[in-house]
């Protein structure tokens, strides 16, 4: 075994790029481990976990290249691969004699261009400086970054409001402005609906459902998940409503988000009442209509015809499964696990927080307590290692899980690990997953997730269990990933696929509720098709 | 139309900082995207940096500071002895850079002080001078900057030395600088041999009074306008002052000749000035002092008003923290050496001449002075890159000092402490190098940067004064 730890100073790359480089290097033959990352505390811990001495004097501005390979030749190849991948990721420096170096700050970039908007996705600890820079240069800003301290958010919004500008975010995952998608955004047709989004995936889901009913979007202005809290006071929500109200293309405004704090709610409602443009609220939570229902009412308000959201029910097991033991044929000799005699539990693994919220509201309404890292009730909180029985839903896009790593919509590896872990847990009786398409997201998520679903079902089958997988697929026909192809790949891999997240959650409930105590007979294709017609759901 | 209306009604044009994947997603939608080459700020600065950036006074305070700096004028109004203009008394010396004690003084600083003691008649031998300075009785050392003056290299000013006196009428400011002695073995590089002292005496006895007579006859000379012309003639104003020196001489010659002084003295003075390409440096520097001090003392402003070195420490002053110095050990320049001197002979960075970079020329104007880049060990592409990089850490462009090679872009002016911390880019300085042994003189010229700690310390102090809740 050959190992090498190289530290390079003064070379910065963003974490998404480095994650891709690490993966490229790790894929080299003979390479057993590769970590190419900035020397943040988190990454230094990872390097130590790989068995290296903690590097002295390495800081967040230094690049770590930790490699482990079968022999020196493989190590040399890994080094070369790392260098090549790093070089490829760098936009070529201007080599022309006398050409201007690239701007180093948002302010410098604004001074060079006549920008109408700044888009900041720098690490959360630093995004404040970049966003403040944009505002003081008179430019509205989208802050995609999460993990921005609350006091900094408040200060940014105070500055924006003083200057008649708008701060979209922090943690604004989605915005659509003049047909251009920022961050994670689906390709939606232009139209009369203006969206104010305190929830990125909520807005993506709503817009995708509207798009499927031929209702288009004028703009979607994200405001960040905390905007409608009393601490922030809905500053950006009000500014975004005003901007949309004076926008000639917008005929109806939809405000999407979790229920606001009481004081913020009062401000938002009275502000909405004073607008000449009608305002529809899509506030998610227990007792509120789900996004699919809201989408339907917006379609009605826009005078269009609602199309039922599509679905692709699970078919028979795909070919690769046949390589292992027959998935639906538990070995009779095997002593029965007591847990498998119960009905088992839903395990929801999400990349979109709002999709997770909505699924939790539906599942807990039917099945009771759902544990989560973003719990509906404080007493349902998961502990730090997320290891607990019962119905569990995890939002992998939550700040705590994206610290120092790319968002799960870009890199699904953390969730993939968890899927495989759940597959080995006899109490897990249905996996509920989301897949979000659009700009910014993984270029082919089904290709990444499909094999994981297959492997999970195979693992469960080896243990004599059936593991239904239900996928909520958020996307539009115009998305670069191709909605139909994604649905088909996931479906072929063994998953039931729904473009309505609420419908997916209800399907997960049904799979648990219908599951007979003890190991029941496998579902046949007909079973699934039959029951699909009377899916419970809000779209009757 | 306000920024939000135009945001929603025009095609988006984006500035993007952060994950490349996300800016590529925008570029993929055929949106114009100006990408920031982002990197984290200097390690350990984030708490102070964002507290300072959150200060609601910052933007307006910096604008005010820059408005004053750009409006600053610089006219040579008189030439007078330091004892008259600054009230210096025997034993009182000014020196370059932040405050310094004799104990901590480097070789060239000690050499210059020894020479000044001898020049003032306070000692007759170097040994005597050193003993007196060691004892400290009746001796006071004060930074030039604290008295509105600037001095190149050791920057030592004693009561009998003659000073250029410059006025900024726009901001009602006055600044002073000694007369330049020439190159080689000179007091400001720490040399104190008898020829050095003799030259200083001639400067006080002949050159000073002649210049005074000429300036008084001629009337005010617009130094700012000469600086503006020199940066278009291949001078960067710090290590190359050839065009500036000739233009000054052109202004002075008729009145020198008409002054009634003996023609031999006039010829000697003109020969001296013409033979010293750095003569005009001592006029650029007070023009810089006028400009930068015009922006000083504005609460909340984060713009650097002074960068100066005393041969031991590098010090900066920042508008929002007034006259407080932020110091750290000075680095040693890298560059080319005269004769048989080498890197081991060089003293750490020294002199107030970094006022040139503080005002936006010198190392910041390298692009405009291609003829000098080899002298400081650089190359022309590097010079073009360096000047353009300095715009990343400055708040304004000075239209008065325009660089033809950069399409007449104005000099990068007003170094912002927050931009230095955010980009990790340190100001580029062109400088002469003094020998580290007292009495050696100049050993070379090169490039150097201030220590980052000066800027992080200033940032911490500004954070302590910030009016924000962060």
Interface residues (C-beta under 8 A of the other chain):
Chain A: X10 X12 X14 X15 X16 X17 X38 X59 X60 X61 X89 X91 X97 X98 X100 X101 X102 X103 X104 X105 X106 X107 X108 X109 X110 X112 X113 X114 X115 X116 X117 X118 X119 X120 X121 X122 X123 X125 X126 X127 X128 X129 X130 X132 X133 X134 X136 X138 X139 X140 X144 X145 X149 X151 X152 X154 X155 X159 X164 X165 X166 X177 X178 X180 X181 X182 X183 X218 X219 X239 X242 X243 X244 X246 X247 X248 X249 X406 X410 X439 X440 X480
Chain B: X2 X3 X4 X5 X6 X7 X8 X9 X10 X11 X12 X13 X14 X15 X16 X17 X18 X19 X20 X21 X22 X23 X25 X26 X28 X29 X31 X32 X34 X35 X36 X37 X38 X39 X40 X41 X42 X43 X46 X49 X50 X53 X54 X56 X59 X367 X381 X384 X385 X388 X389 X391 X392 X405 X418 X419 X422 X423 X424 X425 X468 X469 X470
